[in-house]
Amino acid sequence: DIIQQNSELLIKLINDVIDISNLEVGNMEFNIAEHDVIKICRNVTDTVDKIKQTHASLVFNNSVDKLILETDESRLQQVLFNLIINATKFTPKGQIALELSVDKENDKALFTVTDTGCGISPENQKKIFRRFEKLNELVQGTGLGLSICQLIITQIGGEIWIDSSYTGGSRFCFTHPIKSGNKQ
């Protein structure tokens, strides 16, 4: 079991390094198409809810009944998985919420992942998106997930940040254009 677990961690590390390299040099292919983002969010939260190793509840809240985004489904799922799995690592109890809303004025979707965990100090918030940045060496992971999220979101024309005004845990936010400018 230990060998299997460590092998899976090594494969994830290798895949993360390859993703970062490809994103940086612009070699990563994005398969942009129209996708039901509500369905994507529900699939991600349902999957994480089944595998999470925390007593925190996981909820999905949305302010729209239907939203079609021009996106790369697998890359959007990768960002959501990274953010929610990170939240489960630092939220032993309480709640983790994925929220989706629409900024009609700017034609963007706004995603937030909010937890009631230990939070991130202001000095660490400034470096959280750096490569190999781990705030707690005892928590499983490579410190590449948030860097990959930032590269993916930037590539699709959005922005990602940590909400420094939220003090009840951590809140990560990102925007995603509703219509893609680089449909492939």
N, C-alpha and C positions, 0 to 999 in steps of 0.2 A: 504493500500500500504506500509506504514512504517513497519507494523508488518510482512508482507510478505518479504520485503527486508531484515529486520533484521533476520528473520528466515533463509533465504537463506545464509546470512553471517555466522550465527552460524553453519549451516550444513557444510559450506566450512571449517570453523575453525576446527570442529571436524574431518572431513575427512583429513585435512592437518596434524593434530596431529597424527592420526592413520597411515598415510603414513610415517611420520618421524619415528615413533616407529617401524613400520615394516621394513623400509629400514635399520635402525640402527642395528637391531638384525638379519637381513638377512632373515626375514620371508616373504618378498614380492615376489610373484611369477612374473616372467617375461616370457611372451609368445613370444619367439623369433621365427621369421619366416621371409621369404623374403618379402620385401615391396618396392613399388615404392615411393621413398622419394620425388620426384618432386610432385607427386599427394598429398602426406601428406602435404607438404609445401603450395601448392595451396589451399587445403581445409582449413588449419588453417588461412591463410591470408584472404581468402574469408569470412570465418565466423567472424573473428575479424573485418573486414572492415564493416560488416553489423551491428555490435553491439557497435563499438567504440564510445566513447563520447568525441571526439576531432575533430578538423578541420584539423589535420595533415593527409597527404596522406599516404597510406600504399602500399608498393610495394614488389614484390618478384623478385629477380634477381638471375639467376643461370648461371653458366659457363658450364654446361653440359646439354645435351638434355635428357638423361636418366640415372638414378642411382638407382640400387637395393641395399638396405641395409638389412642385417640380424639384425632385431631390434624388439622391442616390440612397435608396432604401437601406442597403447594408451599412453604409457609412453613417447615416443618421442613427441607425440602431446601435452602432459601435459607440457613438458619442453618448447616447442615452444609457447604454449598459455601463460604460465607464463611470459616468457621474453617479448613477444609482448604486452600483456595487461599492464605489468609494463611500457613499453615504452609509451603507450597511456596515462597513468596517468600523465606523466611528460613532455609530448610534446603536448601543446595545439594547435600549428600550426607548419608547416614545413613538415618534412617527417620522416617516420619510414620505414626502409628497412630490409627485411630478405634476406640474401644472402647465397648461397650454392656453394661451390667449392669442388674440390677433391685434396687431397694431395696424389698423386700416389706413391710417394717415401715411405710414411709411411702407405699406404693402409687405409687412413681415409678420412671421409667427414668432412669438416669444415663449420660450420654454424656461421653466425654473425647476430646479431640484432642491428642495428645502428639507433639512433634517433638524432634529432636536438633540443632536449629539454634542460632542465636546467643543465644537467650533474651531476656528482658526484665528490665532492672534493677528493683530494688524501688521506686525513685522513679517510674519510668515505669509500673509495674504499677498504681499508684493512679489514673493518668489515661487508661489504655488504652481505656476505654469512652466517653470524651468524643467529641463530634462533631468531625470534621475533625482528629483527633489522629493525626498520622503520626510515627512514631519515626524513620523514615529517609526523607528527602525524595527519595532516589534510587530508591526502590522504587515501582513503579506502584501507583496506588490513590488514593482520595479521602479516606480517613480516616473514612468513614461506615459501613463494613461492620460493625464491632463494635458501634457504637451501634444499628444496626438489629437485630442479633442480640439485644442486651439488651432492646430494646423488644418484639420478637416473643416472646421467652421469658417476659418478665414478663406479657405479654398472655395467654399460654396457661396461666399459673399456675405457671411454673417459676422457677428462679434460674440465673444464669450468673456465673462467676467465673474468675479465673486462679489456678491452684494455686501459691501462693508458696513452698511447700516443695520443689517440683520444681526442680532446678538443672541438669538435663542438656539444657536447651533451654527449651521452653515447653509448658505444659499448660493448656488451657482445658477447663472442665467446665461442664455444665449439666444441670439436672433437667427432666423433663417428666412431668406427671401421667399415669398410665396411663388413668384415666377423666377425661374433661373435664367440668367443671361447667357449661359454656356451650355445649352441643351445639346447632348451628344446622341 
